[in-house]
Amino acid sequence: MQPNVYPLMKNLLDKGLEVLLETSGSIYLDKVPSKVRKIVDLKPPGSGEEEKNCLENLPLLKEGDELKFVLASREDYVWAKNICHQKNLFNGKVELLFSTAYGLLPPSNVAEWIIEDKLPVRFQLQQHKYIWSPTQRGV
């Protein structure tokens, strides 16, 4: 959405800096320099934004990149688990993050499902929503 970000990332890399890009995953990442570490969201059905997922980004992810799922229900969890199986994401190449949508799903539920299914994922909380008001923007 901001075309000048691509040369900016390249310039920062050329200066020897580490560059991380956190994105909703709705825009094709083929123009992002390969040395940029990508943190990409995949929107499950409960988000109401599943159709915005650009699944073409998945093959572009490399070791050290992260793929994040913010889950609002058991159905979202099953969907995320199925996507990971279908797209061979449990191969250890990228870090998989499972998180709960604040206030919609008890974190303990997701933690228990991950343990039951022995998924090789990292459980995560939206910490900013626990530290500050969940409606506060810009944190």
N, CA, C and O atoms as CSV, one atom per row, in Angstrom:
chain,resi,resn,atom,element,x,y,z
A,1,MET,N,N,0.822,-1.196,0.000
A,1,MET,CA,C,0.000,0.000,0.000
A,1,MET,C,C,0.869,1.264,0.000
A,1,MET,O,O,0.408,2.345,-0.367
A,2,GLN,N,N,2.130,1.112,0.416
A,2,GLN,CA,C,3.050,2.242,0.445
A,2,GLN,C,C,4.282,1.865,-0.375
A,2,GLN,O,O,5.235,1.302,0.164
A,3,PRO,N,N,4.271,2.169,-1.665
A,3,PRO,CA,C,5.337,1.699,-2.563
A,3,PRO,C,C,6.749,2.108,-2.157
A,3,PRO,O,O,7.712,1.425,-2.506
A,4,ASN,N,N,6.883,3.206,-1.430
A,4,ASN,CA,C,8.227,3.650,-1.023
A,4,ASN,C,C,8.837,2.784,0.064
A,4,ASN,O,O,10.014,2.938,0.391
A,5,VAL,N,N,8.047,1.871,0.629
A,5,VAL,CA,C,8.575,1.027,1.696
A,5,VAL,C,C,9.616,0.035,1.148
A,5,VAL,O,O,10.525,-0.357,1.880
A,6,TYR,N,N,9.502,-0.371,-0.104
A,6,TYR,CA,C,10.434,-1.365,-0.665
A,6,TYR,C,C,11.851,-0.802,-0.790
A,6,TYR,O,O,12.796,-1.453,-0.345
A,7,PRO,N,N,12.033,0.387,-1.380
A,7,PRO,CA,C,13.400,0.939,-1.390
A,7,PRO,C,C,13.894,1.286,0.010
A,7,PRO,O,O,15.093,1.196,0.276
A,8,LEU,N,N,12.990,1.683,0.916
A,8,LEU,CA,C,13.397,1.962,2.294
A,8,LEU,C,C,13.965,0.706,2.932
A,8,LEU,O,O,15.027,0.752,3.554
A,9,MET,N,N,13.270,-0.416,2.785
A,9,MET,CA,C,13.773,-1.670,3.366
A,9,MET,C,C,15.132,-2.022,2.787
A,9,MET,O,O,16.034,-2.425,3.522
A,10,LYS,N,N,15.289,-1.873,1.478
A,10,LYS,CA,C,16.570,-2.184,0.835
A,10,LYS,C,C,17.677,-1.280,1.362
A,10,LYS,O,O,18.775,-1.749,1.663
A,11,ASN,N,N,17.393,0.003,1.474
A,11,ASN,CA,C,18.398,0.949,1.980
A,11,ASN,C,C,18.808,0.615,3.410
A,11,ASN,O,O,19.989,0.684,3.748
A,12,LEU,N,N,17.852,0.257,4.241
A,12,LEU,CA,C,18.172,-0.105,5.625
A,12,LEU,C,C,19.026,-1.374,5.664
A,12,LEU,O,O,19.980,-1.460,6.436
A,13,LEU,N,N,18.681,-2.354,4.830
A,13,LEU,CA,C,19.487,-3.577,4.751
A,13,LEU,C,C,20.896,-3.271,4.278
A,13,LEU,O,O,21.870,-3.808,4.806
A,14,ASP,N,N,21.001,-2.397,3.272
A,14,ASP,CA,C,22.315,-2.021,2.739
A,14,ASP,C,C,23.193,-1.350,3.794
A,14,ASP,O,O,24.420,-1.397,3.701
A,15,LYS,N,N,22.572,-0.727,4.797
A,15,LYS,CA,C,23.311,-0.089,5.885
A,15,LYS,C,C,23.652,-1.088,6.989
A,15,LYS,O,O,24.218,-0.717,8.017
A,16,GLY,N,N,23.302,-2.364,6.769
A,16,GLY,CA,C,23.632,-3.403,7.733
A,16,GLY,C,C,22.634,-3.556,8.863
A,16,GLY,O,O,22.916,-4.225,9.857
A,17,LEU,N,N,21.476,-2.946,8.721
A,17,LEU,CA,C,20.466,-3.028,9.772
A,17,LEU,C,C,19.566,-4.245,9.588
A,17,LEU,O,O,19.368,-4.725,8.472
A,18,GLU,N,N,19.028,-4.733,10.694
A,18,GLU,CA,C,18.043,-5.806,10.627
A,18,GLU,C,C,16.677,-5.162,10.397
A,18,GLU,O,O,16.311,-4.207,11.081
A,19,VAL,N,N,15.933,-5.689,9.435
A,19,VAL,CA,C,14.631,-5.124,9.100
A,19,VAL,C,C,13.565,-6.190,9.300
A,19,VAL,O,O,13.671,-7.300,8.778
A,20,LEU,N,N,12.539,-5.837,10.061
A,20,LEU,CA,C,11.401,-6.717,10.288
A,20,LEU,C,C,10.159,-6.048,9.727
A,20,LEU,O,O,9.962,-4.844,9.893
A,21,LEU,N,N,9.335,-6.821,9.073
A,21,LEU,CA,C,8.085,-6.314,8.511
A,21,LEU,C,C,6.946,-7.118,9.103
A,21,LEU,O,O,6.859,-8.329,8.901
A,22,GLU,N,N,6.071,-6.442,9.836
A,22,GLU,CA,C,4.875,-7.100,10.362
A,22,GLU,C,C,3.709,-6.657,9.498
A,22,GLU,O,O,3.475,-5.462,9.316
A,23,THR,N,N,2.972,-7.639,8.961
A,23,THR,CA,C,1.933,-7.339,7.995
A,23,THR,C,C,0.723,-8.239,8.186
A,23,THR,O,O,0.828,-9.352,8.701
A,24,SER,N,N,-0.416,-7.737,7.763
A,24,SER,CA,C,-1.650,-8.520,7.832
A,24,SER,C,C,-1.639,-9.665,6.830
A,24,SER,O,O,-2.463,-10.575,6.919
A,25,GLY,N,N,-0.724,-9.626,5.887
A,25,GLY,CA,C,-0.643,-10.703,4.899
A,25,GLY,C,C,-1.631,-10.565,3.764
A,25,GLY,O,O,-1.854,-11.520,3.020
A,26,SER,N,N,-2.227,-9.395,3.615
A,26,SER,CA,C,-3.213,-9.197,2.560
A,26,SER,C,C,-2.596,-8.714,1.244
A,26,SER,O,O,-3.260,-8.699,0.208
A,27,ILE,N,N,-1.332,-8.324,1.296
A,27,ILE,CA,C,-0.628,-7.833,0.097
A,27,ILE,C,C,0.491,-8.812,-0.236
A,27,ILE,O,O,1.214,-9.269,0.649
A,28,TYR,N,N,0.625,-9.125,-1.512
A,28,TYR,CA,C,1.653,-10.051,-1.979
A,28,TYR,C,C,3.034,-9.492,-1.635
A,28,TYR,O,O,3.325,-8.330,-1.919
A,29,LEU,N,N,3.865,-10.305,-1.036
A,29,LEU,CA,C,5.162,-9.867,-0.505
A,29,LEU,C,C,6.328,-10.114,-1.450
A,29,LEU,O,O,7.480,-10.109,-1.014
A,30,ASP,N,N,6.062,-10.326,-2.713
A,30,ASP,CA,C,7.135,-10.662,-3.651
A,30,ASP,C,C,8.151,-9.541,-3.839
A,30,ASP,O,O,9.275,-9.809,-4.263
A,31,LYS,N,N,7.792,-8.294,-3.537
A,31,LYS,CA,C,8.723,-7.169,-3.701
A,31,LYS,C,C,9.556,-6.907,-2.444
A,31,LYS,O,O,10.465,-6.078,-2.461
A,32,VAL,N,N,9.244,-7.613,-1.355
A,32,VAL,CA,C,9.988,-7.426,-0.111
A,32,VAL,C,C,11.345,-8.108,-0.249
A,32,VAL,O,O,11.406,-9.285,-0.604
A,33,PRO,N,N,12.433,-7.392,0.026
A,33,PRO,CA,C,13.757,-8.013,-0.080
A,33,PRO,C,C,13.835,-9.292,0.764
A,33,PRO,O,O,13.273,-9.361,1.857
A,34,SER,N,N,14.527,-10.283,0.247
A,34,SER,CA,C,14.558,-11.602,0.897
A,34,SER,C,C,15.176,-11.561,2.294
A,34,SER,O,O,14.852,-12.405,3.129
A,35,LYS,N,N,16.058,-10.598,2.568
A,35,LYS,CA,C,16.707,-10.533,3.878
A,35,LYS,C,C,15.824,-9.904,4.958
A,35,LYS,O,O,16.185,-9.905,6.135
A,36,VAL,N,N,14.673,-9.372,4.559
A,36,VAL,CA,C,13.742,-8.807,5.538
A,36,VAL,C,C,13.060,-9.955,6.264
A,36,VAL,O,O,12.586,-10.905,5.642
A,37,ARG,N,N,13.017,-9.856,7.578
A,37,ARG,CA,C,12.312,-10.866,8.380
A,37,ARG,C,C,10.832,-10.501,8.403
A,37,ARG,O,O,10.456,-9.398,8.799
A,38,LYS,N,N,9.998,-11.446,7.970
A,38,LYS,CA,C,8.573,-11.180,7.830
A,38,LYS,C,C,7.777,-11.834,8.958
A,38,LYS,O,O,8.009,-12.990,9.312
A,39,ILE,N,N,6.839,-11.074,9.510
A,39,ILE,CA,C,5.880,-11.579,10.492
A,39,ILE,C,C,4.510,-11.355,9.848
A,39,ILE,O,O,4.041,-10.223,9.728
A,40,VAL,N,N,3.885,-12.452,9.440
A,40,VAL,CA,C,2.674,-12.380,8.622
A,40,VAL,C,C,1.494,-12.965,9.378
A,40,VAL,O,O,1.596,-14.040,9.969
A,41,ASP,N,N,0.374,-12.256,9.357
A,41,ASP,CA,C,-0.875,-12.767,9.927
A,41,ASP,C,C,-1.637,-13.532,8.859
A,41,ASP,O,O,-1.644,-13.152,7.688
A,42,LEU,N,N,-2.277,-14.616,9.279
A,42,LEU,CA,C,-3.302,-15.263,8.453
A,42,LEU,C,C,-4.605,-15.097,9.211
A,42,LEU,O,O,-4.709,-15.487,10.374
A,43,LYS,N,N,-5.589,-14.522,8.558
A,43,LYS,CA,C,-6.860,-14.214,9.208
A,43,LYS,C,C,-7.791,-15.417,9.140
A,43,LYS,O,O,-8.170,-15.840,8.048
A,44,PRO,N,N,-8.167,-15.978,10.298
A,44,PRO,CA,C,-9.103,-17.107,10.303
A,44,PRO,C,C,-10.536,-16.644,10.054
A,44,PRO,O,O,-10.808,-15.444,10.080
A,45,PRO,N,N,-11.444,-17.570,9.815
A,45,PRO,CA,C,-12.833,-17.208,9.516
A,45,PRO,C,C,-13.474,-16.295,10.568
A,45,PRO,O,O,-14.231,-15.391,10.214
A,46,GLY,N,N,-13.183,-16.517,11.847
A,46,GLY,CA,C,-13.793,-15.717,12.901
A,46,GLY,C,C,-13.413,-14.247,12.862
A,46,GLY,O,O,-14.062,-13.425,13.509
A,47,SER,N,N,-12.378,-13.905,12.118
A,47,SER,CA,C,-11.961,-12.501,12.004
A,47,SER,C,C,-12.864,-11.718,11.068
A,47,SER,O,O,-12.911,-10.489,11.121
A,48,GLY,N,N,-13.582,-12.435,10.209
A,48,GLY,CA,C,-14.370,-11.761,9.181
A,48,GLY,C,C,-13.524,-11.243,8.037
A,48,GLY,O,O,-14.037,-10.550,7.158
A,49,GLU,N,N,-12.230,-11.565,8.029
A,49,GLU,CA,C,-11.312,-11.059,7.013
A,49,GLU,C,C,-10.569,-12.168,6.279
A,49,GLU,O,O,-9.545,-11.917,5.643
A,50,GLU,N,N,-11.075,-13.381,6.362
A,50,GLU,CA,C,-10.388,-14.525,5.748
A,50,GLU,C,C,-10.138,-14.318,4.259
A,50,GLU,O,O,-9.103,-14.734,3.737
A,51,GLU,N,N,-11.082,-13.678,3.574
A,51,GLU,CA,C,-10.941,-13.481,2.125
A,51,GLU,C,C,-9.782,-12.558,1.773
A,51,GLU,O,O,-9.374,-12.510,0.612
A,52,LYS,N,N,-9.245,-11.829,2.734
A,52,LYS,CA,C,-8.119,-10.926,2.474
A,52,LYS,C,C,-6.773,-11.647,2.502
A,52,LYS,O,O,-5.762,-11.076,2.093
A,53,ASN,N,N,-6.746,-12.894,2.980
A,53,ASN,CA,C,-5.489,-13.633,3.050
A,53,ASN,C,C,-4.883,-13.805,1.665
A,53,ASN,O,O,-5.566,-14.214,0.725
A,54,CYS,N,N,-3.617,-13.496,1.548
A,54,CYS,CA,C,-2.873,-13.736,0.310
A,54,CYS,C,C,-2.026,-14.986,0.552
A,54,CYS,O,O,-0.881,-14.903,0.996
A,55,LEU,N,N,-2.611,-16.135,0.253
A,55,LEU,CA,C,-1.923,-17.405,0.514
A,55,LEU,C,C,-0.684,-17.582,-0.365
A,55,LEU,O,O,0.159,-18.434,-0.084
A,56,GLU,N,N,-0.574,-16.789,-1.419
A,56,GLU,CA,C,0.623,-16.823,-2.265
A,56,GLU,C,C,1.863,-16.376,-1.491
A,56,GLU,O,O,2.987,-16.595,-1.943
A,57,ASN,N,N,1.666,-15.756,-0.336
A,57,ASN,CA,C,2.806,-15.342,0.498
A,57,ASN,C,C,3.478,-16.518,1.198
A,57,ASN,O,O,4.659,-16.445,1.539
A,58,LEU,N,N,2.738,-17.594,1.411
A,58,LEU,CA,C,3.286,-18.705,2.202
A,58,LEU,C,C,4.581,-19.272,1.625
A,58,LEU,O,O,5.522,-19.494,2.387
A,59,PRO,N,N,4.677,-19.519,0.313
A,59,PRO,CA,C,5.953,-20.033,-0.220
A,59,PRO,C,C,7.105,-19.025,-0.134
A,59,PRO,O,O,8.268,-19.409,-0.260
A,60,LEU,N,N,6.796,-17.747,0.078
A,60,LEU,CA,C,7.833,-16.719,0.173
A,60,LEU,C,C,8.465,-16.659,1.559
A,60,LEU,O,O,9.509,-16.034,1.741
A,61,LEU,N,N,7.836,-17.307,2.534
A,61,LEU,CA,C,8.372,-17.279,3.895
A,61,LEU,C,C,9.606,-18.161,3.990
A,61,LEU,O,O,9.666,-19.246,3.410
A,62,LYS,N,N,10.586,-17.671,4.732
A,62,LYS,CA,C,11.851,-18.396,4.870
A,62,LYS,C,C,12.149,-18.627,6.343
A,62,LYS,O,O,11.441,-18.131,7.218
A,63,GLU,N,N,13.189,-19.372,6.599
A,63,GLU,CA,C,13.596,-19.626,7.968
A,63,GLU,C,C,13.799,-18.304,8.698
A,63,GLU,O,O,14.430,-17.383,8.180
A,64,GLY,N,N,13.257,-18.227,9.899
A,64,GLY,CA,C,13.342,-16.992,10.685
A,64,GLY,C,C,12.108,-16.124,10.567
A,64,GLY,O,O,11.901,-15.236,11.394
A,65,ASP,N,N,11.276,-16.361,9.552
A,65,ASP,CA,C,10.027,-15.626,9.418
A,65,ASP,C,C,8.991,-16.231,10.354
A,65,ASP,O,O,9.171,-17.338,10.860
A,66,GLU,N,N,7.904,-15.496,10.580
A,66,GLU,CA,C,6.860,-15.946,11.492
A,66,GLU,C,C,5.501,-15.846,10.816
A,66,GLU,O,O,5.247,-14.946,10.016
A,67,LEU,N,N,4.638,-16.789,11.155
A,67,LEU,CA,C,3.268,-16.803,10.661
A,67,LEU,C,C,2.362,-16.847,11.878
A,67,LEU,O,O,2.456,-17.751,12.708
A,68,LYS,N,N,1.473,-15.846,11.976
A,68,LYS,CA,C,0.667,-15.670,13.180
A,68,LYS,C,C,-0.811,-15.887,12.879
A,68,LYS,O,O,-1.330,-15.424,11.864
A,69,PHE,N,N,-1.477,-16.600,13.783
A,69,PHE,CA,C,-2.916,-16.835,13.724
A,69,PHE,C,C,-3.525,-16.282,15.011
A,69,PHE,O,O,-3.149,-16.713,16.101
A,70,VAL,N,N,-4.459,-15.334,14.904
A,70,VAL,CA,C,-5.170,-14.820,16.067
A,70,VAL,C,C,-6.551,-15.475,16.054
A,70,VAL,O,O,-7.360,-15.235,15.158
A,71,LEU,N,N,-6.803,-16.307,17.066
A,71,LEU,CA,C,-7.961,-17.199,17.070
A,71,LEU,C,C,-9.067,-16.672,17.977
A,71,LEU,O,O,-8.816,-16.203,19.087
A,72,ALA,N,N,-10.305,-16.764,17.472
A,72,ALA,CA,C,-11.462,-16.286,18.235
A,72,ALA,C,C,-12.373,-17.426,18.678
A,72,ALA,O,O,-13.328,-17.195,19.419
A,73,SER,N,N,-12.094,-18.659,18.234
A,73,SER,CA,C,-12.991,-19.779,18.544
A,73,SER,C,C,-12.276,-21.107,18.300
A,73,SER,O,O,-11.182,-21.150,17.738
A,74,ARG,N,N,-12.915,-22.175,18.733
A,74,ARG,CA,C,-12.410,-23.528,18.442
A,74,ARG,C,C,-12.361,-23.747,16.925
A,74,ARG,O,O,-11.433,-24.376,16.417
A,75,GLU,N,N,-13.356,-23.230,16.208
A,75,GLU,CA,C,-13.389,-23.363,14.744
A,75,GLU,C,C,-12.172,-22.691,14.116
A,75,GLU,O,O,-11.582,-23.230,13.179
A,76,ASP,N,N,-11.792,-21.514,14.625
A,76,ASP,CA,C,-10.593,-20.840,14.116
A,76,ASP,C,C,-9.349,-21.686,14.377
A,76,ASP,O,O,-8.469,-21.779,13.523
A,77,TYR,N,N,-9.279,-22.294,15.545
A,77,TYR,CA,C,-8.140,-23.153,15.887
A,77,TYR,C,C,-8.052,-24.328,14.907
A,77,TYR,O,O,-6.977,-24.618,14.383
A,78,VAL,N,N,-9.159,-24.992,14.665
A,78,VAL,CA,C,-9.183,-26.134,13.737
A,78,VAL,C,C,-8.799,-25.660,12.337
A,78,VAL,O,O,-8.043,-26.334,11.638
A,79,TRP,N,N,-9.311,-24.519,11.932
A,79,TRP,CA,C,-8.975,-23.952,10.615
A,79,TRP,C,C,-7.457,-23.722,10.517
A,79,TRP,O,O,-6.830,-24.110,9.532
A,80,ALA,N,N,-6.876,-23.090,11.543
A,80,ALA,CA,C,-5.434,-22.799,11.532
A,80,ALA,C,C,-4.626,-24.091,11.479
A,80,ALA,O,O,-3.662,-24.201,10.721
A,81,LYS,N,N,-5.023,-25.051,12.277
A,81,LYS,CA,C,-4.323,-26.346,12.294
A,81,LYS,C,C,-4.411,-27.010,10.915
A,81,LYS,O,O,-3.424,-27.561,10.427
A,82,ASN,N,N,-5.587,-26.957,10.291
A,82,ASN,CA,C,-5.759,-27.562,8.966
A,82,ASN,C,C,-4.933,-26.853,7.901
A,82,ASN,O,O,-4.331,-27.505,7.048
A,83,ILE,N,N,-4.898,-25.524,7.944
A,83,ILE,CA,C,-4.071,-24.760,6.986
A,83,ILE,C,C,-2.606,-25.162,7.145
A,83,ILE,O,O,-1.903,-25.364,6.155
A,84,CYS,N,N,-2.154,-25.277,8.381
A,84,CYS,CA,C,-0.755,-25.659,8.635
A,84,CYS,C,C,-0.456,-27.045,8.076
A,84,CYS,O,O,0.618,-27.270,7.519
A,85,HIS,N,N,-1.396,-27.972,8.221
A,85,HIS,CA,C,-1.204,-29.314,7.645
A,85,HIS,C,C,-1.236,-29.260,6.117
A,85,HIS,O,O,-0.355,-29.813,5.458
A,86,GLN,N,N,-2.240,-28.600,5.555
A,86,GLN,CA,C,-2.411,-28.552,4.092
A,86,GLN,C,C,-1.231,-27.887,3.398
A,86,GLN,O,O,-0.824,-28.317,2.319
A,87,LYS,N,N,-0.687,-26.858,3.999
A,87,LYS,CA,C,0.404,-26.087,3.383
A,87,LYS,C,C,1.779,-26.522,3.881
A,87,LYS,O,O,2.780,-25.854,3.622
A,88,ASN,N,N,1.823,-27.657,4.605
A,88,ASN,CA,C,3.086,-28.208,5.118
A,88,ASN,C,C,3.868,-27.170,5.940
A,88,ASN,O,O,5.079,-27.021,5.780
A,89,LEU,N,N,3.170,-26.476,6.800
A,89,LEU,CA,C,3.798,-25.436,7.613
A,89,LEU,C,C,4.391,-25.969,8.914
A,89,LEU,O,O,5.130,-25.258,9.595
A,90,PHE,N,N,4.073,-27.208,9.261
A,90,PHE,CA,C,4.639,-27.805,10.474
A,90,PHE,C,C,6.035,-28.367,10.221
A,90,PHE,O,O,6.516,-29.195,10.994
A,91,ASN,N,N,6.681,-27.933,9.159
A,91,ASN,CA,C,7.998,-28.461,8.796
A,91,ASN,C,C,9.148,-27.802,9.557
A,91,ASN,O,O,10.304,-28.179,9.368
A,92,GLY,N,N,8.847,-26.826,10.412
A,92,GLY,CA,C,9.888,-26.180,11.213
A,92,GLY,C,C,10.600,-25.044,10.512
A,92,GLY,O,O,11.483,-24.417,11.099
A,93,LYS,N,N,10.238,-24.764,9.270
A,93,LYS,CA,C,10.913,-23.699,8.509
A,93,LYS,C,C,10.579,-22.317,9.089
A,93,LYS,O,O,11.475,-21.501,9.304
A,94,VAL,N,N,9.307,-22.060,9.339
A,94,VAL,CA,C,8.895,-20.765,9.895
A,94,VAL,C,C,8.315,-20.984,11.285
A,94,VAL,O,O,7.789,-22.051,11.599
A,95,GLU,N,N,8.424,-19.959,12.100
A,95,GLU,CA,C,7.861,-19.989,13.448
A,95,GLU,C,C,6.348,-19.773,13.333
A,95,GLU,O,O,5.901,-18.801,12.722
A,96,LEU,N,N,5.571,-20.676,13.917
A,96,LEU,CA,C,4.115,-20.573,13.907
A,96,LEU,C,C,3.644,-20.069,15.261
A,96,LEU,O,O,4.006,-20.620,16.300
A,97,LEU,N,N,2.834,-19.020,15.241
A,97,LEU,CA,C,2.346,-18.395,16.464
A,97,LEU,C,C,0.830,-18.528,16.522
A,97,LEU,O,O,0.134,-18.122,15.591
A,98,PHE,N,N,0.322,-19.087,17.599
A,98,PHE,CA,C,-1.116,-19.170,17.834
A,98,PHE,C,C,-1.432,-18.251,19.008
A,98,PHE,O,O,-0.835,-18.366,20.079
A,99,SER,N,N,-2.369,-17.344,18.797
A,99,SER,CA,C,-2.741,-16.366,19.794
A,99,SER,C,C,-4.256,-16.338,19.915
A,99,SER,O,O,-4.962,-16.835,19.038
A,100,THR,N,N,-4.756,-15.758,20.999
A,100,THR,CA,C,-6.198,-15.624,21.160
A,100,THR,C,C,-6.617,-14.181,20.923
A,100,THR,O,O,-5.912,-13.244,21.295
A,101,ALA,N,N,-7.774,-14.022,20.301
A,101,ALA,CA,C,-8.365,-12.693,20.169
A,101,ALA,C,C,-8.843,-12.284,21.556
A,101,ALA,O,O,-9.649,-12.982,22.172
A,102,TYR,N,N,-8.356,-11.179,22.033
A,102,TYR,CA,C,-8.614,-10.737,23.400
A,102,TYR,C,C,-10.118,-10.708,23.699
A,102,TYR,O,O,-10.902,-10.105,22.965
A,103,GLY,N,N,-10.495,-11.372,24.791
A,103,GLY,CA,C,-11.865,-11.339,25.266
A,103,GLY,C,C,-12.826,-12.277,24.561
A,103,GLY,O,O,-13.987,-12.380,24.959
A,104,LEU,N,N,-12.366,-12.968,23.515
A,104,LEU,CA,C,-13.261,-13.843,22.760
A,104,LEU,C,C,-13.031,-15.314,23.040
A,104,LEU,O,O,-13.932,-16.130,22.846
A,105,LEU,N,N,-11.859,-15.656,23.485
A,105,LEU,CA,C,-11.511,-17.053,23.695
A,105,LEU,C,C,-10.530,-17.130,24.866
A,105,LEU,O,O,-9.493,-16.468,24.841
A,106,PRO,N,N,-10.839,-17.922,25.882
A,106,PRO,CA,C,-9.898,-18.023,27.010
A,106,PRO,C,C,-8.544,-18.571,26.533
A,106,PRO,O,O,-8.488,-19.607,25.869
A,107,PRO,N,N,-7.466,-17.875,26.874
A,107,PRO,CA,C,-6.141,-18.356,26.466
A,107,PRO,C,C,-5.865,-19.793,26.897
A,107,PRO,O,O,-5.189,-20.534,26.184
A,108,SER,N,N,-6.379,-20.191,28.054
A,108,SER,CA,C,-6.130,-21.549,28.533
A,108,SER,C,C,-6.710,-22.600,27.577
A,108,SER,O,O,-6.154,-23.692,27.458
A,109,ASN,N,N,-7.807,-22.289,26.903
A,109,ASN,CA,C,-8.385,-23.238,25.943
A,109,ASN,C,C,-7.396,-23.541,24.823
A,109,ASN,O,O,-7.140,-24.701,24.503
A,110,VAL,N,N,-6.847,-22.485,24.234
A,110,VAL,CA,C,-5.915,-22.665,23.114
A,110,VAL,C,C,-4.666,-23.388,23.588
A,110,VAL,O,O,-4.160,-24.270,22.895
A,111,ALA,N,N,-4.167,-23.027,24.753
A,111,ALA,CA,C,-2.980,-23.703,25.296
A,111,ALA,C,C,-3.252,-25.199,25.455
A,111,ALA,O,O,-2.408,-26.024,25.105
A,112,GLU,N,N,-4.412,-25.545,25.974
A,112,GLU,CA,C,-4.752,-26.956,26.158
A,112,GLU,C,C,-4.892,-27.686,24.818
A,112,GLU,O,O,-4.443,-28.825,24.691
A,113,TRP,N,N,-5.505,-27.050,23.826
A,113,TRP,CA,C,-5.654,-27.684,22.507
A,113,TRP,C,C,-4.288,-27.928,21.875
A,113,TRP,O,O,-4.051,-28.982,21.285
A,114,ILE,N,N,-3.397,-26.960,21.999
A,114,ILE,CA,C,-2.045,-27.100,21.431
A,114,ILE,C,C,-1.330,-28.278,22.084
A,114,ILE,O,O,-0.694,-29.084,21.405
A,115,ILE,N,N,-1.439,-28.367,23.397
A,115,ILE,CA,C,-0.794,-29.471,24.125
A,115,ILE,C,C,-1.414,-30.807,23.725
A,115,ILE,O,O,-0.695,-31.769,23.454
A,116,GLU,N,N,-2.752,-30.872,23.688
A,116,GLU,CA,C,-3.443,-32.110,23.296
A,116,GLU,C,C,-3.009,-32.584,21.918
A,116,GLU,O,O,-2.763,-33.771,21.704
A,117,ASP,N,N,-2.919,-31.634,20.978
A,117,ASP,CA,C,-2.590,-31.975,19.591
A,117,ASP,C,C,-1.084,-32.041,19.341
A,117,ASP,O,O,-0.644,-32.382,18.243
A,118,LYS,N,N,-0.299,-31.710,20.369
A,118,LYS,CA,C,1.168,-31.714,20.250
A,118,LYS,C,C,1.644,-30.892,19.037
A,118,LYS,O,O,2.501,-31.330,18.270
A,119,LEU,N,N,1.074,-29.714,18.892
A,119,LEU,CA,C,1.439,-28.871,17.752
A,119,LEU,C,C,2.768,-28.167,18.003
A,119,LEU,O,O,3.017,-27.684,19.108
A,120,PRO,N,N,3.621,-28.105,16.985
A,120,PRO,CA,C,4.898,-27.399,17.114
A,120,PRO,C,C,4.717,-25.901,16.838
A,120,PRO,O,O,5.250,-25.359,15.870
A,121,VAL,N,N,3.947,-25.253,17.723
A,121,VAL,CA,C,3.667,-23.827,17.585
A,121,VAL,C,C,4.031,-23.119,18.882
A,121,VAL,O,O,4.181,-23.740,19.934
A,122,ARG,N,N,4.165,-21.823,18.777
A,122,ARG,CA,C,4.407,-21.002,19.961
A,122,ARG,C,C,3.097,-20.330,20.341
A,122,ARG,O,O,2.453,-19.700,19.502
A,123,PHE,N,N,2.701,-20.461,21.601
A,123,PHE,CA,C,1.489,-19.814,22.085
A,123,PHE,C,C,1.829,-18.386,22.479
A,123,PHE,O,O,2.888,-18.125,23.051
A,124,GLN,N,N,0.927,-17.468,22.171
A,124,GLN,CA,C,1.228,-16.057,22.372
A,124,GLN,C,C,-0.042,-15.330,22.817
A,124,GLN,O,O,-1.147,-15.693,22.415
A,125,LEU,N,N,0.125,-14.324,23.631
A,125,LEU,CA,C,-0.981,-13.448,24.017
A,125,LEU,C,C,-0.766,-12.083,23.376
A,125,LEU,O,O,0.368,-11.676,23.123
A,126,GLN,N,N,-1.859,-11.386,23.117
A,126,GLN,CA,C,-1.762,-10.008,22.641
A,126,GLN,C,C,-1.458,-9.143,23.866
A,126,GLN,O,O,-2.348,-8.507,24.430
A,127,GLN,N,N,-0.188,-9.134,24.263
A,127,GLN,CA,C,0.215,-8.532,25.535
A,127,GLN,C,C,-0.208,-7.075,25.673
A,127,GLN,O,O,-0.562,-6.624,26.763
A,128,HIS,N,N,-0.170,-6.341,24.566
A,128,HIS,CA,C,-0.531,-4.929,24.634
A,128,HIS,C,C,-1.968,-4.739,25.122
A,128,HIS,O,O,-2.291,-3.703,25.702
A,129,LYS,N,N,-2.833,-5.732,24.891
A,129,LYS,CA,C,-4.221,-5.617,25.328
A,129,LYS,C,C,-4.392,-5.972,26.797
A,129,LYS,O,O,-5.421,-5.658,27.395
A,130,TYR,N,N,-3.397,-6.620,27.383
A,130,TYR,CA,C,-3.412,-6.904,28.810
A,130,TYR,C,C,-2.749,-5.776,29.597
A,130,TYR,O,O,-3.126,-5.503,30.736
A,131,ILE,N,N,-1.772,-5.131,28.992
A,131,ILE,CA,C,-1.034,-4.059,29.667
A,131,ILE,C,C,-1.818,-2.748,29.614
A,131,ILE,O,O,-1.968,-2.066,30.628
A,132,TRP,N,N,-2.322,-2.399,28.417
A,132,TRP,CA,C,-3.099,-1.188,28.234
A,132,TRP,C,C,-4.552,-1.575,27.958
A,132,TRP,O,O,-4.875,-2.757,27.843
A,133,SER,N,N,-5.394,-0.607,27.857
A,133,SER,CA,C,-6.795,-0.874,27.517
A,133,SER,C,C,-6.859,-1.562,26.163
A,133,SER,O,O,-6.150,-1.164,25.239
A,134,PRO,N,N,-7.706,-2.601,26.025
A,134,PRO,CA,C,-7.801,-3.302,24.748
A,134,PRO,C,C,-8.302,-2.426,23.600
A,134,PRO,O,O,-8.145,-2.784,22.433
A,135,THR,N,N,-8.900,-1.289,23.923
A,135,THR,CA,C,-9.400,-0.394,22.869
A,135,THR,C,C,-8.410,0.723,22.526
A,135,THR,O,O,-8.629,1.488,21.587
A,136,GLN,N,N,-7.323,0.809,23.290
A,136,GLN,CA,C,-6.335,1.873,23.051
A,136,GLN,C,C,-5.573,1.587,21.765
A,136,GLN,O,O,-5.102,0.470,21.555
A,137,ARG,N,N,-5.451,2.588,20.911
A,137,ARG,CA,C,-4.735,2.435,19.650
A,137,ARG,C,C,-3.317,2.987,19.792
A,137,ARG,O,O,-3.046,3.851,20.625
A,138,GLY,N,N,-2.434,2.469,18.966
A,138,GLY,CA,C,-1.084,3.006,18.916
A,138,GLY,C,C,-0.113,2.423,19.918
A,138,GLY,O,O,0.972,2.966,20.123
A,139,VAL,N,N,-0.498,1.310,20.553
A,139,VAL,CA,C,0.441,0.682,21.504
A,139,VAL,C,C,0.845,-0.692,21.005
A,139,VAL,O,O,1.626,-1.382,21.660
